[in-house]
Amino acid sequence: MKKKNQARAGKITWHVWAVIALGAVVFALPVPEKVKIFLAIPLYAAFIYVYYKYVYKKRSS
C-alpha cells in the first residue's frame, strides 16, 4: 500500500548550502569567542530567513 500526503523537504537549494558554508567558516575561524558571537548573530538571522522562506514552505505545501 502506498502512503499518501508525505511531507518531504525535496531538493536542498543553494541558499541552504550557502548558510551551511558560512556557518562552517564562522565557527572554524581562529578568532576570539566574542568575535564569533558577533559573527554568528547575522548567521542565525540568515538561517531563520532561509529556513522559513525555502524549507518550511516546501514542507507545508
C-alpha positions as a LaTeX table, in Angstrom:
\begin{tabular}{lrrr}
\hline
Residue & $x$ (\AA) & $y$ (\AA) & $z$ (\AA) \\
\hline
Met1 & 0.00 & 0.00 & 0.00 \\
Lys2 & 1.39 & 3.38 & $-1.00$ \\
Lys3 & 1.50 & 6.19 & 1.55 \\
Lys4 & $-0.09$ & 9.47 & 0.54 \\
Asn5 & 0.44 & 13.04 & 1.74 \\
Gln6 & 4.00 & 12.60 & 2.91 \\
Ala7 & 5.90 & 15.73 & 3.86 \\
Arg8 & 9.30 & 15.87 & 2.17 \\
Ala9 & 11.82 & 18.67 & 2.01 \\
Gly10 & 12.79 & 17.90 & $-1.58$ \\
Lys11 & 15.98 & 19.23 & $-3.02$ \\
Ile12 & 18.26 & 21.42 & $-0.97$ \\
Thr13 & 18.63 & 24.80 & $-2.68$ \\
Trp14 & 21.81 & 26.81 & $-2.98$ \\
His15 & 20.51 & 29.18 & $-0.30$ \\
Val16 & 20.64 & 26.43 & 2.29 \\
Trp17 & 24.13 & 25.37 & 1.19 \\
Ala18 & 25.33 & 28.98 & 1.42 \\
Val19 & 24.15 & 29.31 & 5.03 \\
Ile20 & 25.76 & 25.97 & 5.93 \\
Ala21 & 29.06 & 27.02 & 4.35 \\
Leu22 & 29.01 & 30.40 & 6.11 \\
Gly23 & 28.37 & 28.66 & 9.43 \\
Ala24 & 31.27 & 26.31 & 8.88 \\
Val25 & 33.57 & 29.22 & 8.04 \\
Val26 & 32.48 & 31.33 & 11.00 \\
Phe27 & 32.95 & 28.56 & 13.55 \\
Ala28 & 36.22 & 27.32 & 12.02 \\
Leu29 & 37.94 & 30.71 & 12.11 \\
Pro30 & 40.70 & 31.08 & 14.70 \\
Val31 & 39.25 & 34.25 & 16.24 \\
Pro32 & 38.25 & 35.08 & 19.83 \\
Glu33 & 34.90 & 33.83 & 21.10 \\
Lys34 & 33.49 & 37.35 & 21.41 \\
Val35 & 34.07 & 37.96 & 17.70 \\
Lys36 & 32.48 & 34.60 & 16.82 \\
Ile37 & 29.36 & 35.59 & 18.72 \\
Phe38 & 29.08 & 38.84 & 16.77 \\
Leu39 & 29.63 & 36.95 & 13.51 \\
Ala40 & 27.08 & 34.32 & 14.47 \\
Ile41 & 24.24 & 36.80 & 15.01 \\
Pro42 & 23.76 & 37.60 & 11.29 \\
Leu43 & 24.37 & 33.93 & 10.52 \\
Tyr44 & 21.46 & 32.90 & 12.74 \\
Ala45 & 19.30 & 35.58 & 11.13 \\
Ala46 & 20.20 & 34.21 & 7.69 \\
Phe47 & 19.42 & 30.68 & 8.88 \\
Ile48 & 15.97 & 31.69 & 10.12 \\
Tyr49 & 15.25 & 33.60 & 6.91 \\
Val50 & 16.31 & 30.73 & 4.65 \\
Tyr51 & 14.51 & 28.13 & 6.76 \\
Tyr52 & 11.16 & 29.88 & 6.68 \\
Lys53 & 11.48 & 31.15 & 3.10 \\
Tyr54 & 12.65 & 27.94 & 1.40 \\
Val55 & 12.48 & 24.88 & 3.65 \\
Tyr56 & 9.36 & 25.39 & 5.78 \\
Lys57 & 7.15 & 26.41 & 2.87 \\
Lys58 & 8.16 & 23.36 & 0.84 \\
Arg59 & 7.33 & 21.03 & 3.73 \\
Ser60 & 3.96 & 22.61 & 4.42 \\
Ser61 & 2.76 & 22.65 & 0.81 \\
\hline
\end{tabular}
